[in-house]
Amino acid sequence: MIRRLIVLALLMAPIFALAQEHWVATWAASPQAMRGLPGAPPANAPPANFDNQTIRMIVRTSLGGRRLRVQFSNDYGTSALVLGAAHVALREKASAIVPTADRALAFNGKASTLIPPGALVLSDPVDLDVPALSDLAISVYLPKETGSPTMHATGLHTTYISKAGDFTAAPALSDTMTSQSWYFVSGVDVLAPADAATIVAFGDSITDGATSTVDTNSSWPSFLAQRLHANPATAYWSVVNQGISGNRLLHDGAGVAALARFDRDVLAQPGVRWITVMLGINDIGFGTRQPNEVVTADEIIGALHQVVERAHTHGIKVIGCTLTPYEGAAYYSEAGEVARQAVNRWIRTSGGFDAVVDFDGVVQDRSNPKQIRPDFNIRDHLHPNDAGYKAMAEAIDLSLFAPKTASR
């Protein structure tokens, strides 16, 4: 009898293991409206409307898995979006895919779907062995006019836009227009072990990776994902980047205000257990240019407190990240610097966060703490270069996450 029970337990073990698997976000990008982007579009910008075209976008996984699904968003559409066909594949190079690792996506068993304005859709899951830290090519065919697209502006990866036709299954795309933005795609989830989990990096352009080198995965969340994967105790954590360049806590602009997008971009991410929050510098800076949108240090502190409380309500832990130096930036002011220092004091000393990362101390010029170190300043005295972003990622204590996977 005992022998039979042991045999039964051994036979059932794989089933129990599969039952414990769950969906975890391995990549995400916060949706934006094209009309909300700051400044005029460049002369070679892609059209503000797609019609009978295929878009192939490159996204970088953080956590691997054996099964995946893709999320598409029509958050800012004014009419229903028709997805005529969609594929996901491992990317080989440029727009070329690995043909044996190409999967057609379905939606409720059908090759095409319609997404109402303001809605999103998840593809049916597909079996595909997805390595950690690998490139996926997501191709979508748009058979009808889309109108102004839901997008993520600072994609920092080359996107390929075809001439007329459905090329979602093509081994490579030729004669394309290119962009560095993502369109309509907003997330990729993988089926992962029970102890796998997600860290959401919630922020503005410094989290988004603005001014980092294109096609090199050099934002600080990307560097953090590399560190987590290289450490056996944290290898089952993913990092998804929910930064929006130009984003603010309390006012819309480049993307809706962070407090307004929190549920969509943080709470809705599968497997989220921790978030980092680095927001407020744009509230300070833009207030110097737009007097009707002046924001005080107390108001920023209040908004950050709301982020913490809302996360804690859902059992999510929060890392507070200090605001980095910006003297020399176009919107710098002495009054703004006073506000930045006040916000940073609160982040460091309030005790409201589950952990604090002092990005200010990491990138500041020791001879002038109001400025970024010269060797980290890319060009605008606001955004770090690749080396600065790497230093920021290296300042995060991985032991914060190790207990979650120490039993593996």
Secondary structure, DSSP 4 states (H G I P E B T S, - for coil): -HHHHHHHHHHHHHHHHHHH-EEEEEEE---EEGGG-SSPPPTTPPPSS--SEEEEEEEE-SS-EEEEEEEEE-TT-SSPEEE-EEEEEEEEETTEEEEEEEEE--BTTBS-EEE-TT-EEEPPPEEEEE-TT-EEEEEEEE-S---SPEEES---S-EEEEEES--TT-SS--S-EEESSEESEEEEEEEE-TT-EEEEEEESHHHHTTTSPTTS--SHHHHHHHHHHHSGGGTTEEEEEEE-TT--SSS-SSSS-HHHHHIIIIITSTTEEEEEEE--HHHHHHHTT-GGG---HHHHHHHHHHHHHHHHHTT-EEEEEPPPP-TTSTT--HHHHHHHHHHHHHHHHS--SSEEE-HHHHHEETTEEEEE-TTTB-SSSSSB-HHHHHHHHHTS-GGGTGGGTTT-
